[in-house]
Amino acid sequence: MRWLVTGAGGMLGRDLQRVLAERGETDVVAATRHDLDITDADAVRRAVEGVDVVLNAAAWTDVDGAEEAEREATAINGHAVGALAEAAGKRLIHVSTDYVFDGTATTPIAEDTEPAPLNAYGRGKAVGEQAVLSHGGYVVRTAWLYGEHGPNFVRTMLRLGAERDTLDVVEDQQGPPTWSYALAGQLVALARSDAPSGAYHGTAAGSTTWFGLARAVFEEAGWDPARVRPTTSDRFVRPARRPSYSVLAHDRWSGTGVSPLPGWRAMLTEAMPTLVR
């Protein structure tokens, strides 16, 4: 198989390259944003020629920045994804987000739930999803992603925990902390499977709050978790509204031959050696 990884310089993109190498895939084109501007439809068409699988990890990731630059964010997360979907069709596996939902659910959100985004970032991602699905591709939504490369919540907690005596972390948002390397493995497995196209959810099993995740990070680091104190989101007002509930269901993996991801707590334990080195 010949693979194209877009967004190859990012956290997930770098983990996708690692997983592909570990699984013996040698015909891989890793395109960073400098190698491939996904807003250039002609460049996208040329890039996907002769490729068997396109793993799209390219995205505008500045959630708060999208509030002031929604047009620019949607150009990348929506319209450019549409051009990629038109060129690649069912060969495309596109990574999306829990932010396409409004967070009002109280039980895990099913894959066929109608998007209802709260913010500009989510609206742009929903445009991209619709394009991928209309062209027969795959959408894999993830949430609360962390990993070895790039900024993320877990690495921030490790840094702040080494600098401060106590931390105040919100406990009124619930979601599934998900290791990007584990997600990369699931995406590659999906590409190698005979699973039908459509929407899937690529998140860890179970859920916690940001406060609960911070305490777990402290425990893994050998620190006193009591140093993490609970607070509420109104103490940290940000430009973009966040969903208060981001727990996603995983029912659609059944029968595909691809396993849902394991529980978030065991996943964090496995990930920690890569995060502290």
Secondary structure, DSSP 8 states (H G I E B T S, - for coil): --EEEESTTSHHHHHHHHHHHHTT---EEEE-TTT--TT-HHHHHHHHTT-SEEEE------TTHHHH-HHHHHIIIIIHHHHHHHHHGGGEEEEEEGGGS-S--SS-B-TT-----SSHHHHHHHHHHHHHHHTT-EEEEE-SEE-SSS--HHHHHHHHHHH-S-EEEE-S-EE--EEHHHHHHHHHHHHHS---SEEEE---BS-EEHHHHHHHHHHHTT--GGGEEEE-GGGS--SS---SB--B--GGGTTTT-----BHHHHHHHHHHHHH-
